[in-house]
Amino acid sequence: MDIATGLGIIAGGIVLVTLILMGGDLGMFLDMHAFIVIFGGAFAATLIRFPLSSIFHGLPLGLKFAFTMRRMTQRDLVDELAGLAEIARKSGPVGLEKVEIEDPFLAKGVRYVADGYDGAFIRDNLERDRDNFLTHLDEGQKIYRAIGDCAPAFGMIGTLIGMVQMFANMTDPSKLGPYMAVALLATFYGAAVANLFCLPIADKLHLKLVDEEINRTLIIDGILMIREAKSPTLVREMLLAYLPEKHRHVAEDAAAEPAPA
């Protein structure tokens, strides 16, 4: 689980609730009209921007990956692919069939090698799988960013509606306070939804999209080198280019250390 995402949302919620309770109670900040204009309006605008299938697929997928982390880092992937190359060199592709692999995408590629598929087929299939996954993750990012863009705008619309209602009832002072509250709460809801949830989620998904693209491309290159029976040392050296500069030397030093007797 990506703890940072959950902690950030919880911390932001605590800050807002604390500030509210310091000057009143939560009931003052609950208003159905403001809720409808923000969530109803933002959802309606998002429906116009995206196909319905993309929304129903992108929203849960984006939320899932915003709160989860890849189980294997790029360095772990390099180490595992080098280990798989060692197994393939000693036992042949058939030896890979008994290896248990945690990453589903890597496991798929290893299965293709063990089954003796052609290198061109493996590349085309894995690249298509990678591109489809990244497309869906990008859809989720765009949907959350669109909601984040719409929410403050509909907050302003709610504020304008509240102001119109307030000025239309200037003769009744008892209605001025509630209408003003509706106007301000709409802006508050819009700003909170956009800046505490939707836009941060969109940014987190963008970072994970870039990271997944690198990881899956690394896996594809590693699988193809294993398919071509490259030596484990060459596989490691080639894949180290995917690691950040500061991590390459650490990985090289770890690989150069002699095995314990």
N, C-alpha and C positions, 0 to 999 in steps of 0.2 A: 504494500500500500504506500502511496505517496503521502507521507505524513505532513509535508509542508502545505499541501492544498487544504487538508482538513483543519490543520492548526490555524492557517490564515483566516479561513472563513469563521471558525469558532472565535478567534481573537477579535475579528472585526465585529461579530455579533455582540460579544461581551462589551466592547467599547460603546457601541450604540445603545445597548440596554442600560449600561451604567450611566451614560449621559442623560438618557430619558428619565431614569429613576431619580437622578440628582435634582431634577426640576419638576417632578410631577409623578405620573404613573403611566403604565403602558396603555391603559384604556384611552388616554388622550390621543394616542397615535394610531388608533385603529379606526379606519373609515372605509366603508364599503364602496363609496363613490370613487375615492382615490384608487382603491384596489382594482376596481373594474377598468378605469381609464388606463392604468399602467399595464396590467397583465393582459387585459382584453385587447387593448390597442396594440401593444407590442406583438402579441401573438397573431393578430389579424395582419399587421404589416409584414411579419415574417412569412405568413402563408402566401402573401402576394409575391414576395421575393423568391421563394424556393418552391420546388415541387413538393407535394404532400409526402411522397415516398422518401425524399431526402430528409425531411424534417423528422419523420418517425424513425428513420435509420440513424441520422446524424446526432440527434439529441441524446439518446441513450448511449451511443458509442462514444461520443465526446465526453459525457459525464463519467463513463467507465474509465477511460484512459486518463482523465484529469485526476482521478483518485487512485490510480494504480501505477506501479513502476515496473519497468522491464526487469526480469529476474536476473539477467546476465548483462554485465557491462561489456564494453567493447574489448577491454583487456581479457575478460573471461572468455569471450568468443574467440579471440586469437589463440588463447591457450587450448581451448577445446578443439578448435579446428586443427591445430598442430598435433594434438593427441590423436585425433581421428586419422590424420595423414600417416602417423606412425603405425596405427593399427592396420590401415589399408596396405602399407608397405610390407608389413610382416605377414599378414594373413590374407591379403587380397581384399577386393570389394566385399566378398562374402562375409568376411570377418566383421563388417560393420553392422550386420543384421542383429547381432546380439548386444549391441551397445545401446544403453538406455540414455536418451537425450531429453532434457527438460524443455528446451525451446521448441515449440511446434514447427516453426518455419525451418529451423536447422534440421529437425528430425525429418521433415518432408524431403529436403535436399539429400540427406544421407540415405534415405530409403530409395531415392532414384538411383544413386550411385550403386548401392548394394544390389539393386535389381538389374543393373547393367544398361540403363537408358543412355541414349546418345547424348553427347555434350550439348549439341544445339537444342535438343528437346528440353534438357534440364534448364538451360539458360532462359529459353523462351517462356517456359512454364513458371519458373521462379520469378522472373522479372514481371510477368503478367500478374502474378499473385501479389508481389510487392506494390506494383502500381495501383491495383485495385484497392488494396488496404490503405495506401496513402491518400487515394482519392476520397474514400469514405471518411478518413480522419480529417482531411481538409474541409469536407462538407460540414462536419461537426464544428470545426473551428469557425467557419464562416457564419454558421447559424447563431452561435453564441455571440459572435461579434455583432451580428445584425440586431439581435435582441438588445445588446448593450448600447448600440447606437440609437435604437428606437425608444428605449425606456425614458431617457431624459427629455426627448422631444415630446413624448406623450405626457410626461410630467408637466411640461410647459403648457400643453393643451389643457390639462386638468386645471392648472393654475388660472388660465384665461377663462375657462368655464366658471370657476369659482368666483373670479372677479366680476364677471358679467352678472352672475346671480346676486352677488353682494350689492352691486350698484343698482340692480333692478329692484332691490328691496330696501333702499335707503330709508324709506318711510317707517320701516319696522326695525328698530334697533336690536330687538331680540334675535333677529336672523343674521345680523352682520358677523357676529363671532363664529357661528358654525360654518357659514360660507367661506370666511377667510381661512378657517382651519382646513376645510376641504382643499382650498387653493394651495395652501402651503404643504399639506401632506402629499398631494400629488407630486409636487417637485421633490419632496423628500424621498418618497418611494422610488421614483424614477432614478434619482442619483444613487440611492443605496443599491438597488438592483443592478444597475450598470457597473458601478465602480467597486462593489464588494464581491459580486458574483460573476456576472456575465463576461465582462472584459478581462478580468484576471484568468477566468477559465479559458477564454479564447487564446490569450497569450501563452498559457501553459500548454495548450494543445499544439500551438505552433512550434514551440520548443521540442515537444515530443515527436511531432511530425518530422522535423529535421533530424532528430536523433534516430528515429526508426528508419529513415531513409538511409542513413549511414550504416546502421547495424545490418540491415537486410542486404544492402549492396556488398558489405564485407562478407556476409555469409555466402552470397552467390559466388563471389570470386573465390572464396575458400573451397566451396564445394566443387567448383569446376577444376581447381588445381588438384584436388584429391582425385577427381575423375580422371585427370591426365597423369596420375601417379607421380606427382611432384614430391620431392623429398620434404619431410617435416620441417627441416631448417629453412628451406626455400619458402614454404608456405608461411611460416612465421615471419620471415623477413619481408615478404611481400605485403602481408596484412598489417604489419606494424605501421605502415603509412597512414592507416585509418585512425591511429591513435593521436591524441594531442601530443605536441612535442615533448612536454615534460613527462608524459607517461611512457614514451617510447624507450627512453634510457632505462627506466625502472624495469620494463618488460624484458629488455635485452640483457640486463644484468641478471635477472631472475632465470632467464633461459641459459645463461652462460655458467651458472653455478653448478658444480658437479653434484650428481645425485648422491645422497647419503649411503654409506656402505651398510 
